[in-house]
């Protein structure tokens, strides 16, 4: 088992806070069947992680693993955020590439960015790097349009799904989406995205086996997403073919043709429009599904300023180097706009009456 996404380095991001936590995570990974693990800390604006310090941090962890006699090979890597993908240097990309090769792990955002992922993937590929998309099944960018991910794969990107998504750790909608991607052949790698030894554990192999058996897929799927494809990405080699997706001679329409006909997803997963319902005012409207409601509440819409900020590598809505002022809300009287300016309460509102 080769795990291409983990936060095993101590005290550098939201992974283990110290070396003891990293060693506990490594022991759990070995017990789960992992032999090679990529240390991929967050490379973005949220955590002050410098690419230049990764080799020294990795060497320190390797010495601790050898002293503790933990048979785990840890290779270099980094989880590149969209906020840094546009302005990161080639030298930094070489440093955070998986295993020192040419494959970069690009984190899929937890907000909608209006198709910006295609631009970032194209730019990285123009610079000579392969792109592995990290946990797209958890990104509202791909929930809104299921054809977007298939288009990125056709453009040369690879897909990494988190094992916890297949297990249901992030909710049933994410689990259904992850299983559909796995069954359609759009998943090239399943990784742990481990942050510790317990709550976000490094167990991958058993989870993939259960998912494959549950879908009655061949065992070749497990070997492909946990060993063959990860090894090819580390070695800068071509990925082996997904033989189980080849059309059968006795079938009028093979599995690969069915995938292309549904934009990369099984026909059973393509969302259908629910029936119209009447509101109390008598107006007809179409209700939203449970999954769409939950993601729309958590994911702000993509605006031109948000896209421009990601491309420029600046905080959303600000100039380079400028941190945006948080919104201030008063206990009484008017609220605050996004620019921080006060505004008067609406006439007849509860706060207006209490102020009077």
N, C-alpha and C positions, 0 to 999 in steps of 0.2 A: 504494500500500500504506500503510495506517494501522496503526501498532503501538500498542496501548493498554496494554501492560504491559512495562516495561523498568526497569532500574536503572542509568540512564545518568549520574545525578548523581554527581560525584566525592567520595570521602571521607566519605560520609554513612551507608552501611550496608555490605552485602557486595558492592557493585558495584565499579567502578573505584576504585583508591585515590587517584588524582590526576587532574588535568585532562588529562594526556597519554593516560591510559587511556580517558577519556570521549571524547576526540576520535578515538581509534582505533576505539572502538565505533561512533561516529557515521559515520565513513567506511565501515566495514563495512556498516552499515545502508543507507546510500545506494547502495553497490555492489550490495546485494541487492534494490534496488527500493523501499525505504521512503522516503516523502516526509514523513510526519508521525509523530512518536514521542512518546508520553506518558511523562514521567519519574515513575515510581511507586515511590519508596522505601518501605521497610517502616515502617509506623506501628503500633507495638506496644510490648511490654515488653522485647523482646530488644535492640532498638537505640534509643538515646536520640535519636530524631528528633522535632523539634518542628515542628508544622504552620506556626507563624509564621515559621520560617526558610526555608521552601520558596520563596517568591517571590524572595528575594534570591539564593538558590543557583541558581535557574532563570535569573535575569537574568545572573548571572556566566557560566553555561554558554552562553547565547545570544550574549554578547559574544565568547566564545572561538570559537564556531562561525563567527561573522561574520568575525573576524580570520583564521581558517584557511580561509575561503571554502568551507565545507561546506554544501551546500544542503539542510539538514535543519531542518524546523520542529519545535521541542520545546514541548510544552504541559504544563501542570501536572497533577499527579495524586498518588496515593498508594495503597499496598497496605495496606488496613486489616486488621489481625489480629483474630481473634475475641476476644482478650484485651482489646482496646480498644474493640470495637464497641459495648458496652453503656453505657459511661460517657463517650464522646466527645461534645463539645459540638457544637451546630449550626454555630457559627462555624468550628470545626476541620473539620467535614464540608464546609462550603462551600469551604474552602481546599484540601482534598485531592480534591475532585470532579474528574473527568476533564475537562480543557479548561475549567474554570471553570463547568461546567454543573451538572446535578443527578444525574449517574451516579457512584456510588461503587464502586470495585473492592474487593470483600470477599474476602480470602484464605481458601480452604478449608483447614481444619487437616489436619495430618499425623497426627493422633490421632483416635480415635473419640470423639465428643462426644454421642452418644445422642440425635440429633434436634434438637440445640440450634440448628443452622443455620436451621431453619424459623422459630424464635423471633427470631433476629437479623435475618433478612430481613424479617419482618413489622414489626419495630420500625423499621427504616430506612425502609421504605415508608410507614409511618404518619407519619414525620417529613418526608415529601415527597421522598425520594430514590429514584432507580432503583438497582438493585443488579446489578452484574456479578460473577458468581462466578468467582474466579481458580483455574485449574487443578484443577477437581473430579476430573478423571480420575486424579490422583495422591493423592487423599484416601481413606483407608480408610473414612471415613464413608459414602461412596457405593458403595464396593465391597461392603459388607456387605448393602446393600439397594438394588438397582438402580432401584427405583421412587421412591426419595427424591428424586433429582435431577429426574425428570420432574414430580414434585409441586411442587417449587420453581419450575420453569419455568411450570407452569400457574398458580402463584400470582403470577407477574409478574416473576420473576428472569430474568436472562440468563446465558449460559454462555460462558466464555472457556477455550479449550483451548490448551496450550502447543505450539508447533511441534515442539519436541524430543520430545514424547510421540508425535506422529505419525511421527517419524523412528526411534523406538526408543531414544532416549537414556536413558530411565528403565526399561528392561526390556520384555520381550515382553508380559507381562500388561497393563501400562499402555498399550502401543501398540495392542493389540487392543481395549481398552476405548475409547480415544480414537477409533479408526477406526469403531467401532460407533456411538458418539455422533454422529460426523460424518455417517455414512450415515443415521441416524435423524432428522436435522434438529434435534437438541437443541443443536447448537453454533451460536452466533451470532457469535463472534469467535475468530479464531486469532491469537495474539500470540507474541512471542519470549520474554518473560521473560528478556531478555538481561542478563548480568552482566559480560561482557567481549566482546572481538572474536573470540575463538578457541574456548575450551572451551564457553561457553554463548553462542553467537553470535546476532546479530540476524537471521539468515536465516529468512524466513517464506514468502515468495511461492513460491519453488521447491519447498519442502517441501509446501505445500498443493497445488500443481499435481500433484506426483507422487502424493500420496495420493488426489486426486480421480480421476486417470487410472487408478490401480490399482484403484479400486472401480467404474470405468466410470460415474462420475457426470457430469452435465452441467457445463460450464464455469461456469454461473451460480453454482454452489456456491462456487467460488473467489472470484468477484467479491463474493458476499454476505458471506463471513466475513473478507475482507481489506480491503474498501473500503466497501460499501454499509452494512452494519450498524455498523461502527465510526464512520462519518461520522454516522449517525443518532444514535448515543449521544452523540457530542460536541456535536451541534447540538440535543439534546433533542427530536428529531423521532421520529415513529413509524417503527418498522422496516419495511422493505419485506417483502412476502409472499414466502414460500418456494414459488415456483410449481412447482418440481419435485416437491413433496410432495403436490400436489393430486390427488385420485383421478381416474383416467382413466375416460371414459365406457364404454370397452370392457372394463374390468376389473371383475369382480364385487366385489372388495374393494380399495379404493385403498390407496396407501402410508400416508396419514395414519391410516386406520382400522387398518392393521396395526400402526402405532406405538402407538396407544392400546390395542390389544388386548394388547400385550406390555409395558405400563407404560413406554412411551417408548424401548424398545430393540428392535432386530430380533430376531425369533424365534430366529435362529441363534445369538444371543449369550446368551439366557436360560440360566443355568447349570442343568444337569441333575444329579440325584443319582447319584454313582458306585455301582457294585455293592458289596455288603457283602463284607468279607474276614474271615478268621478270625485271631485273635491266637494267640500260643503257648499261652495258657491255654484256648483253645477258645471264647472269647467273641467274638461277632460285632460288628464295628464298621464304620463307614463311613469310608473314608480321605478326607482333605481334599485339595483340588486344590493344585497347585503355587503358584498365585497366592494362594490364601487362606493357605497356610502362610507364605509370604514376608511378607505384610502383617501377619499376626497376630504375627509375631516382632518387627516394628518398631513396631507401634501398640499402646500400652497401652489397656486397656478404659476406657470412660467410666464414671465413678463419680459419685455425687451430689455429692461435694465438688468434683470437676473441673467439673461443670456450674455449680455455685454460684459457683465462683471465676471462671469466664468471664463470667457475668452480672454479677458485682460488680466485674470488672476487677482482681482481686487475684491474686497468685501462688497456684498450686494448693495448697490445704490450709493457707493462712495467713490472717492478718488483713490489712486494708488497710495497705499500706506495709511489710509484713513479708516478708522473703525466707526461703524455707524452708531449713532446715539440711540440707546434703547428708548422704547415708548414709555412715557410717564403717564400714570393715571392717578387722578386725585380721588380722595375719599368722598368729596362732595363737590358740587358745581360741575363744570364742564369736563370733558375728557381731553385727550391729547391726540393730535394727528400723527402720521408717520414722521413728519418733520420735527415733531416735538412741540409745535405751537399749541397753545391752549385754545379751546373752543367752548362757546357757551352751551349750556344744556338746552335741549329742545323744549319748546313751550308746552306745558302740560305734562311733562315727564315727572316721574316720582322724585328725581333729584332736584328738579326745579321747584316742585311744591315744598320739599323739605327745606330748601334754602330760603324760601319765602317765609 
